[in-house]
């Protein structure tokens, strides 16, 4: 069962008394081989969970950094099929770290729900976040994923009231991704003061761990969020390192992994000294 890998990781984090660090990278960015190198080295750099974006030409919820990363991934030839192959190559050498695919519905519909769920499970994918698939339209995809024990992880937002959270929580598994700021990724910064009560509301509605993303740019902010959430997600700040490496004509992996370590260290140390 692939979902169990997510559950096991959050159980381990709870036992350690800390939040997890979730690293988002884009498949094929800046190339297929460099993306695989980054992916394989993320656990050692401190990623507790990995989100792997599959490139799409119209990523409506993303800000400029991830839009550009998606275009680089497409240029490298990483379609959804290629992303699944990348996931399989990662899983061959890493048995424990949960791997979540994140992207948009159009490529999944083109692949076919049943074929996608089957292929994702076979590649060692543990969960899927589909940004533009509302719960009201998710039944067929959820059925297919459930049949292959792959989690459908839904998004909650600052505008999700209690009634909406009940809908979001239905047939969600693994964790809930809380979008901490209104707008697209990589623009505004998350604020722990406003995130804390929202995280509690989402936990109560879902009974699941809550990962907070959108707007985590610095180790200091990651640590603040880690004190109130079950996991902290960073993405735009990592793909920015890929862009910086390209501008400097340098390999991307060292820059990305150094940033992952800095953010992960901040998350891991955020609750040190706190009484439970």
PLY file of the C-alpha trace (Angstrom):
ply
format ascii 1.0
element vertex 276
property float x
property float y
property float z
element edge 275
property int vertex1
property int vertex2
end_header
0.00 0.00 0.00
1.48 3.31 -1.03
-0.65 5.51 1.25
0.87 3.75 4.27
4.26 5.33 3.52
2.77 8.79 4.16
1.07 7.61 7.35
4.30 6.03 8.57
6.28 9.20 7.95
3.85 11.42 9.85
3.73 8.91 12.70
7.53 9.01 12.90
7.52 12.82 12.87
4.97 12.89 15.68
7.09 10.49 17.70
10.08 12.79 17.19
8.00 15.78 18.29
8.68 17.84 15.20
7.17 19.00 11.94
8.25 17.55 8.61
9.87 19.36 5.74
8.30 18.90 2.30
10.44 19.83 -0.70
8.78 20.62 -4.03
10.76 20.25 -7.24
9.68 20.19 -10.89
10.24 17.12 -13.04
12.78 17.80 -15.79
14.02 21.04 -14.26
16.57 21.96 -15.50
17.00 18.63 -17.31
15.87 15.06 -16.87
19.21 13.85 -15.47
19.76 16.83 -13.17
16.19 16.57 -11.88
16.76 12.90 -11.06
20.02 13.72 -9.27
18.24 16.34 -7.16
15.35 13.97 -6.48
17.63 11.16 -5.33
19.60 13.43 -3.01
16.65 15.23 -1.41
16.15 12.74 1.47
19.77 13.01 2.58
19.53 16.81 2.38
16.61 16.77 4.81
13.38 16.32 2.85
10.92 14.21 4.85
8.39 14.18 1.99
8.89 15.11 -1.66
6.42 16.79 -3.98
7.28 16.26 -7.62
5.57 18.65 -10.01
4.61 17.36 -13.42
5.06 20.08 -16.05
1.97 21.67 -17.53
1.70 24.58 -19.93
-0.93 26.50 -17.93
-0.21 26.13 -14.18
-2.83 28.64 -13.03
-2.06 28.55 -9.30
1.66 29.07 -9.73
3.65 32.27 -9.63
6.43 33.08 -12.11
9.16 30.85 -10.56
7.18 27.61 -10.91
5.67 28.70 -14.23
9.21 29.05 -15.57
10.20 25.72 -14.01
7.26 24.04 -15.76
8.36 25.48 -19.09
11.90 24.24 -18.50
10.51 20.81 -17.67
8.40 20.74 -20.82
11.41 21.83 -22.86
13.32 18.91 -21.36
10.56 16.58 -22.61
9.13 15.67 -19.21
5.48 14.94 -19.87
3.36 13.16 -17.27
4.66 9.86 -18.61
8.22 11.08 -18.23
7.47 12.29 -14.71
6.20 8.82 -13.77
9.40 7.33 -15.18
11.39 9.79 -13.06
9.39 8.74 -10.00
10.09 5.09 -10.72
13.84 5.78 -11.02
13.76 7.61 -7.67
11.84 4.82 -5.97
14.31 2.16 -7.09
16.84 3.60 -4.67
14.60 5.00 -1.91
12.08 2.86 -0.11
10.88 5.12 2.70
10.45 8.75 1.65
6.88 9.53 0.54
6.63 10.88 -3.01
3.67 13.07 -3.99
2.89 14.14 -7.55
1.53 17.67 -7.83
0.00 19.21 -10.91
-3.12 19.80 -12.95
-6.00 17.68 -14.20
-5.59 17.99 -17.97
-2.53 15.69 -18.29
-4.17 13.14 -15.98
-7.37 13.13 -18.03
-5.31 12.64 -21.18
-3.51 9.71 -19.56
-6.81 8.24 -18.28
-7.76 8.01 -14.61
-7.38 4.25 -14.25
-4.15 4.14 -16.24
-2.75 7.05 -14.26
-3.60 5.50 -10.89
-2.13 2.16 -11.97
1.03 3.71 -13.36
1.51 6.02 -10.39
1.24 3.15 -7.94
3.62 1.03 -10.03
6.12 3.91 -10.02
6.04 4.11 -6.22
4.00 7.32 -6.00
2.23 7.67 -2.65
-0.15 10.54 -3.25
-1.41 13.07 -5.76
-2.31 16.75 -5.43
-4.41 17.98 -8.34
-4.67 21.73 -7.99
-7.65 22.30 -10.29
-9.80 19.29 -9.38
-12.52 20.34 -6.90
-14.04 17.67 -4.64
-17.36 17.87 -6.48
-15.68 16.63 -9.67
-13.12 14.27 -8.13
-15.22 11.10 -7.79
-13.90 9.14 -10.79
-10.27 10.07 -10.08
-10.66 9.28 -6.39
-12.19 5.89 -7.22
-9.24 5.05 -9.45
-6.64 6.20 -6.91
-8.39 4.38 -4.04
-8.28 1.15 -6.02
-4.49 1.42 -6.14
-4.02 2.78 -2.59
-2.73 6.16 -3.78
-3.80 9.13 -1.64
-5.71 12.04 -3.10
-4.45 15.01 -1.09
-6.70 18.03 -1.21
-6.09 21.73 -0.74
-7.68 23.95 1.90
-7.37 27.72 1.70
-7.89 30.80 3.88
-11.35 31.14 2.35
-12.44 27.57 3.23
-15.16 27.88 5.87
-16.24 25.01 8.14
-18.84 23.74 5.66
-16.29 23.73 2.86
-13.69 21.99 5.01
-16.13 19.09 5.53
-16.35 18.71 1.76
-12.57 19.00 1.35
-12.01 16.32 4.00
-14.22 13.73 2.33
-12.14 10.93 0.80
-8.92 12.83 1.46
-6.07 10.76 2.86
-2.42 11.14 3.80
-2.57 14.81 4.76
-4.29 18.07 3.85
-2.30 20.78 2.08
-3.17 24.18 3.56
-2.55 27.05 1.15
-1.45 29.72 3.61
-1.90 32.81 1.44
-4.43 33.91 -1.14
-3.00 34.12 -4.64
-0.34 32.23 -6.54
2.79 30.50 -5.27
5.99 32.33 -4.48
4.59 35.86 -4.13
3.35 36.54 -0.59
4.88 35.21 2.63
3.05 32.95 5.03
2.33 34.36 8.50
2.37 31.94 11.44
-0.04 34.10 13.44
-2.81 33.63 10.88
-1.82 30.08 9.95
-2.08 28.58 13.45
-5.88 28.81 13.94
-6.47 27.73 10.35
-4.31 24.64 10.83
-6.34 23.69 13.90
-9.60 24.08 11.97
-8.33 21.87 9.14
-7.08 19.23 11.59
-10.44 19.12 13.35
-12.34 18.83 10.08
-10.14 16.16 8.53
-8.49 14.25 11.36
-5.34 14.35 9.22
-1.93 16.03 9.45
-1.77 19.47 7.87
1.10 20.61 5.66
1.40 24.36 5.07
2.70 25.72 1.80
2.67 28.79 -0.47
4.77 31.61 0.94
7.60 29.86 2.81
10.77 31.52 1.60
13.27 31.66 4.46
14.52 29.37 7.25
13.09 31.81 9.80
9.62 31.64 8.28
9.87 27.85 7.89
10.65 27.55 11.60
7.69 29.75 12.55
5.30 27.63 10.49
6.86 24.40 11.82
5.81 25.35 15.34
2.12 25.27 14.38
1.85 22.86 11.43
2.56 19.16 10.93
4.73 19.87 7.89
6.14 22.85 6.01
6.26 22.95 2.20
8.76 24.96 0.17
8.77 25.07 -3.62
9.28 28.42 -5.31
12.42 29.11 -3.29
13.89 25.81 -4.51
13.10 26.27 -8.19
14.57 29.77 -7.86
17.86 28.06 -7.06
17.62 26.11 -10.33
17.12 29.36 -12.21
20.06 30.96 -10.41
22.27 28.00 -11.27
21.32 28.28 -14.93
22.09 32.00 -14.92
25.49 31.30 -13.38
26.18 28.31 -15.68
26.55 26.10 -12.61
25.11 22.67 -11.74
21.70 23.03 -10.12
21.86 20.23 -7.55
24.34 21.82 -5.08
22.32 25.05 -4.88
18.98 23.30 -4.47
20.24 20.82 -1.90
21.96 23.53 0.16
18.68 25.44 0.33
16.80 22.27 1.28
19.25 21.63 4.12
18.93 25.18 5.44
15.12 25.03 5.42
15.00 21.49 6.80
17.40 22.31 9.62
15.18 25.25 10.57
12.07 23.06 10.58
13.76 20.33 12.60
15.02 22.77 15.21
11.82 24.81 15.50
10.37 22.98 18.50
13.62 22.18 20.32
13.19 22.96 24.01
9.41 23.06 23.86
7.48 21.02 26.42
4.99 18.57 25.02
0 1
1 2
2 3
3 4
4 5
5 6
6 7
7 8
8 9
9 10
10 11
11 12
12 13
13 14
14 15
15 16
16 17
17 18
18 19
19 20
20 21
21 22
22 23
23 24
24 25
25 26
26 27
27 28
28 29
29 30
30 31
31 32
32 33
33 34
34 35
35 36
36 37
37 38
38 39
39 40
40 41
41 42
42 43
43 44
44 45
45 46
46 47
47 48
48 49
49 50
50 51
51 52
52 53
53 54
54 55
55 56
56 57
57 58
58 59
59 60
60 61
61 62
62 63
63 64
64 65
65 66
66 67
67 68
68 69
69 70
70 71
71 72
72 73
73 74
74 75
75 76
76 77
77 78
78 79
79 80
80 81
81 82
82 83
83 84
84 85
85 86
86 87
87 88
88 89
89 90
90 91
91 92
92 93
93 94
94 95
95 96
96 97
97 98
98 99
99 100
100 101
101 102
102 103
103 104
104 105
105 106
106 107
107 108
108 109
109 110
110 111
111 112
112 113
113 114
114 115
115 116
116 117
117 118
118 119
119 120
120 121
121 122
122 123
123 124
124 125
125 126
126 127
127 128
128 129
129 130
130 131
131 132
132 133
133 134
134 135
135 136
136 137
137 138
138 139
139 140
140 141
141 142
142 143
143 144
144 145
145 146
146 147
147 148
148 149
149 150
150 151
151 152
152 153
153 154
154 155
155 156
156 157
157 158
158 159
159 160
160 161
161 162
162 163
163 164
164 165
165 166
166 167
167 168
168 169
169 170
170 171
171 172
172 173
173 174
174 175
175 176
176 177
177 178
178 179
179 180
180 181
181 182
182 183
183 184
184 185
185 186
186 187
187 188
188 189
189 190
190 191
191 192
192 193
193 194
194 195
195 196
196 197
197 198
198 199
199 200
200 201
201 202
202 203
203 204
204 205
205 206
206 207
207 208
208 209
209 210
210 211
211 212
212 213
213 214
214 215
215 216
216 217
217 218
218 219
219 220
220 221
221 222
222 223
223 224
224 225
225 226
226 227
227 228
228 229
229 230
230 231
231 232
232 233
233 234
234 235
235 236
236 237
237 238
238 239
239 240
240 241
241 242
242 243
243 244
244 245
245 246
246 247
247 248
248 249
249 250
250 251
251 252
252 253
253 254
254 255
255 256
256 257
257 258
258 259
259 260
260 261
261 262
262 263
263 264
264 265
265 266
266 267
267 268
268 269
269 270
270 271
271 272
272 273
273 274
274 275
